[in-house]
Amino acid sequence: MPLKSKKIYSIFFIYWILLAYIIAALIFWFITLNNQSQLMSELKKQNIPLNAQNYQSQIEKIENDSKKKVNQYNGEGSIFLLVIMAGALVFYKAVRRQFKISQEQQNFMMAITHELKTPIAVAKLNLETMQKRKLDENQQQRLIYNTISETNRLDTLCNNMLISSQIEAGGYRFVKEEIDLGKLVDTCTEEFITRYPNRTINKNIEKEIFITGDPMLLQIAVNNLIENAIKYSPKDMPVGINLELNDTVAELQVTDNGPGIEDDEKKKVFAKFYRLGNEATKRAKGTGLGLYITRKIVKNHGGNIFILNNTNAGSIFTIQLAVIV
Ligand code: ADP
């Protein structure tokens, strides 16, 4: 267990002990007060002379007073207990949430450092190799291709990071213009076909589907889905990009034959920094920002995004956006 987690768990342990002590003290005082009140009323009763005229009514009055006191202790004690419990629950949840966020951020920082350093190191090495050695055309092309794909990865990562922080800080101004979604998706797809010449990328894209939106953001969203389909499915399996018009809704589907996503994870993968924990996924590079920002962009365009299971294996990421009518 990391040192930080150990510290948090000991803080939680002390917290529960303290809470238990407060509740035990409250119960102790409640019992003591009740006993004392009973003792007082007994004493009061004993002080009434047996031959007093209104003996019975005085006894009844003392008993009624004592009952009232007990009810008062019950009421005040329960409210006090409720307030303590509610406060403790709110505090516990806040600390836990903070702990989770800080852990996710730590994971993110580790992932981001790795994600930033790797493409830079690869590109540097490739360029140095080309500078120092006389390479044949084939080798040179391979290195150039490799360098371009690494810088593309860096570009996607920077875009995702910048846009997500800008949107969160409320500093991003959404562009609203008429876009041919068919053309946009086709351009993104063609770029991936060039970037991944060894992958089978099947496209079935209807042209002239017009929507209102921000072309740069939509491009980021579409790229993230295609990138994931390629990243999380075996190299010899095809990836599909389909765009069609259903009534007044443009539906984009990005399909793959990878490991797929379990039903109970289908919503969670859109959370910030969330990454699935299986071994196949862990081997793939990533930060857990792609789907988060994609969902944000789709929601900002008034659309829907969801995941379906592909027949046999894999996932179908679907985006629905309203078209201009
Ligand atoms: P990243 O790819 O950087 O980890 P994303 O937000 O794009 O972050 O994705 C979050 C997680 O969702 C990924 O880590 C992966 O586990 C899972 N995921 C995304 N797309 C797919 C896919 N097409 N098939 C299987 N799992 C996927």
Residues whose N, C-alpha, C, O or C-beta is under 5 A from the ligand:
A	BS01	ADP	N228 A229 Y232 D256 G258 G260 V269 Y274 R275 L276 T281 K285 G286 T287 G288 L289 G290 L291 Y292 S315
